[in-house]
Amino acid sequence: MLRCEASGADFGERVSFESDVMGCALFTEPRNACHNVSIPPISLNSTRYMCDDKFIAIVPRGECTFSEKAYYCQNAPPPGYSALIVYDERGRSPSPMAGGKYAELVNIPVVMISYACMEDIMNNYSADKGFLVMIKGAPGYYDLVKYLIPFIAVVGFCFLILLIALVVRLCREHREVARSRLSRSGLRKIPTRKFVKGEEPETCPICLDDFVEGEKLRILPCRHAYHCKCVDPWLTKNRKVCPVCKRKVGAHDDSSDSDAERNANSAASRERDPLLRS
C-alpha cells in the first residue's frame, strides 16, 4: 500500500474520511485535460474488470484552471472519470485549489498530490499491475466538529434534564422541610412569660436546668414551658412540635400531620398536662 498526502479543492464533492472513492488511476487523453477528454484503452480485459468501470483521472497542473480539468474529466465519454487527481510540478508540495470557470458544475472529488507521488503511483502501483487508488480524507477539524457538536448537544440535553430534575427535587425537599419547621413570624405568635419562683414546672425539659426567677420562658399551646434559647432553635430548625408531647405548634392550615396524628398528640398532651397555668 502506498499512502500519499493530498490537498483538496474548494469545489466539487467534498472529500472526508467517510468517502469511498476508488478506481483505476489513468492518464487522460489529452494529458492536460483542458479540452474534451477520453479514457485511454486498457490492454488487459481482466484489468478493466478489476476497475469495475471506475476510473480516476491523473492530470498535470497548469495550462487551464482546475475547474476546467475537473469538468472535462467528469464529462468524459461513458463511463467517465469518477474523480480527478492533479499532480503538482516537480519539487513542489500540494496546495489547495480554488474554483474557476466551471466550479459550480463540478460534482466529482478533486485533490492534488506531489509529482513524486504521481510517479510512484503510475510506475509501481498502476492499474496494469492490478492496483486501485482510493481517495479518502483524514479526520480534520470539519469532521471533528461534525461529530462533536451532536455529541455535545446530546450530553448537554441530558445534563439539562438531570439539572431540572435535581432542582425540582430540591424544591420539593425544601417545601417539605419548610412545612415541618416553624417560621419566625409563627414563633413570635407563641407567648412568653417570665418565670416566678414557686411555679411549676421548675426545670426545662430540654436542657434539664432549673428555671431562674425572671428568666424568659416560651409557653407552647400544650402548656409545656421551655427556655426560649432551648425551644426556639428546635421549632425553627427541627420540627414545629412540642419536644415532650409532640403536639403540633402553629396554625392548623399549615400542618402536614394527619387528623389521626393530631388526635393522638392531643391525648398525649392531656396525659402530660403540666401544672403551670396560662
N, C-alpha and C positions, 0 to 999 in steps of 0.2 A: 504494500500500500504506500502510495505517495501522498503526502499532505502538503498543500500549498496555501500560503496566506494570500488573501484577496481583498480588494476593496469593492464597495458596492456603488450603485448609481442612484440618483435621486428620481429616477423614473423607472417604469416597468414594474414587474412583480417584485414585491419585497422579499428578500432572502432572509429567513430566520432559521433557528436550529430545528424547527419543525418541518422545514422544507425537505422535499424528497425528489429533487430534480436529478434524473440520472439518464445517461445516454452515451453514445459513442462520439468522441471528440474528432471532428473533421475540419480540415481547411475548406474554405468556401471557394467557389468559382464565380467571379474573380476573387483574388485573395484579399483585397482591401474591403470588399463588401460595401462599396459606395454606390453600387448600382444593383439592378436585379441580380440575384444570386441563385445558384442551384446546388444541389447536393452531388458531390463527385461520386462516380461509381465505386462500389466496393468489390474487390476482387473475389472474395470468398462468400458463397451463399450462407455458409454457417455463421460467418461474422455478422451478416445482415440479420439473420435470425436472432443472434445474441443481442443485437441492438434493439430489436423489437420496434423498428421504425421510429426510434427516438434518437435524435442527433443534436449535438451541441456544437455550435459554430465556433471556430478558433480564428480570430482575425487580428491583424496588427492595428496599432494605434496610428491615427493620422489620416490625411487626405480628405476627410469629411467628419462630420460630427458623430458622436457616439449614438445619438438617437437615430440618425440615418442608417448606420450599420445595423442596429437592432431592428429597425423597421423592415429593411430588405431581407434580413435573415428570417424573421418570423413569417414573412410573406413569400418565402421560397416555395417552389412547386411541392406539392404533397410528397411526403408527409411533413415537410418543412422542418425548421430548427426549433427545438423546444427551449433553448437558452443560448445566450451569447457570452463567450469569454474573450475579452480583449486583452492582448498581451502588450506590455509597455516596451519602450525602447531599451536596448541593451544597457545594463548598469543602472537602471532607474527602478525605484520602488513603486509599487502600485499606488495610485492616488484616486480619490473619489471622482466620480464622473457626473457632470451636470447635463441636464437635458438641452434640447435644441429644437430644431425644426419639427421633428416627428415625436417629440417626447410624450405627448398625451395619447398617441396612437399605439405606443409600445405596451405590450402586456406579457412579455416574457422576461425572465430574470436576466440581469446584465451585471457582470462582475469583471474586474481587471486583475490580472496576475503579472508576475515578472517575466522577463524574457527567458531567464534561466529555467523557470518552472515550465514554460511552454515547451522549451527544448526537451526537458526531461519527460514530459507527457508524450510528446509526439515521437520521440526516439525510443523510449523504453516502455511506455505504457499506452501504446496506440491501440486503436480498435482492431487493427490487423493481427495484433498479438493477443487478442481476447480480453482487453481491459475496458472497463467502463469508467466514466467520470461522473462524480456526484457533486452537485453544488449544494452546500449546506452551511448555514450561518452558525457561528459560535454564539453562545448566550451573551448578550450585551445589555446595555442599560435599558433599551426599549423592552427587551424580553423580561428583564428583572422587574421593571415597573408594571408590565402587563400582568404578571402573575402575583406580584407583591401587593398591588392595590386591592384586588379582590380578597386576598388573604387578610390584609389589614382591616378591610371592611367587615368581613365575617367575624374576626376576632373582636373588633370594636363593637359590633352589634351584640355579640354575646356578652361582652363586658357591660354594655349599657343595660341589657336585660337583667344581668346579675346585680348591677348597681341599683336599678329601680326596685328589684325585689328586696334588696337589703334595706333601702330607705323605707319601703312600706313596712317591713318587719320592725325596723327600729321605731317608726311612728306608732305602730300598734303597741309595742312594748312600752313606749313612753306614755301612751294613753292609759295602759293598764296600771303602770306604776303611779301615774298621777291620780288615778281614781282610787288607788289604795292608800294614798297619803293625804294628810290634811294640809290645806293651803294656809298661807299666812293670814289671809283675811278670815278664814274659818277659825284659826287659832285665837284671833283677837275676840271672837264672839264667846269663847268659853270663859266663864267668870273666874276671877282670882280674889283671894282674900288674905289677910294677914293672920298668922297663927296666934291664938291666945292660949296661954298656958292653962292646962287643965282640960282642954277639949280633946276629943277622940277623933281619929286615931292620933297617936303621938309620934309615929315612925313613918318615914317614906318607904313604900313597898319596893321602890327601885334601888335606892342606894342604902336602905336599911339604917339611915341615920335619923336620930330624933330631931323633930322639928324644934326650932328655936323661936322663942316668942318674938313676934313682929316679922317673922320670915314670910315671904310671899309664897303662897301655895296656889296651885291650879286645881279647881274643883270640877271634875268631869260630870257629865249628866248622870252617871251611875252613882254619884256622891263619893267616889273614891278621891282622895286628896293626895297630891304629889308635890314635890319641889318643882317649880317652874323649869329650873335648869335640868331636871331629870326627865320630865314627861314631855316637854316641848320638842326636843330632838326625836323622841320616839314617835310622836304623832306626825311630824312634818317630814321625817326621813325614813321611817319604817312602815308603820301601819296606823291608820286612824281608828284604833280600838283601844279600849282600856287594857293596860298590861295585866291587870288582875282578873277581871271578869270577862274580857274580850267583847264587851258591849260596844256597839258602833258609836263613834263620836262624829258629829257633824249632821248636815241636812240629810233627810231620808231620800230625797230625789237624787243625791249624789252618791248613793250607796251602791255597791256591786254585790252585796250579800243577798242571799235568798231570804224569803219570808220565814222559812223554817229555821234558818240560822239565827235570824233576829229574835225569833221566839225563844230559841234555846239560850241565847245570850241574855234575854230579859229574865228568864227563870233563874239563870246562874247569878245574875246581879241581885235578885231579890234574896237569894240564899246568903249572899255575901254582903248585904247591905250594911255599911258601917254606921257607927253611932253618930257621926258628925252630921249635924242638921244644916240644911242650906238656909 
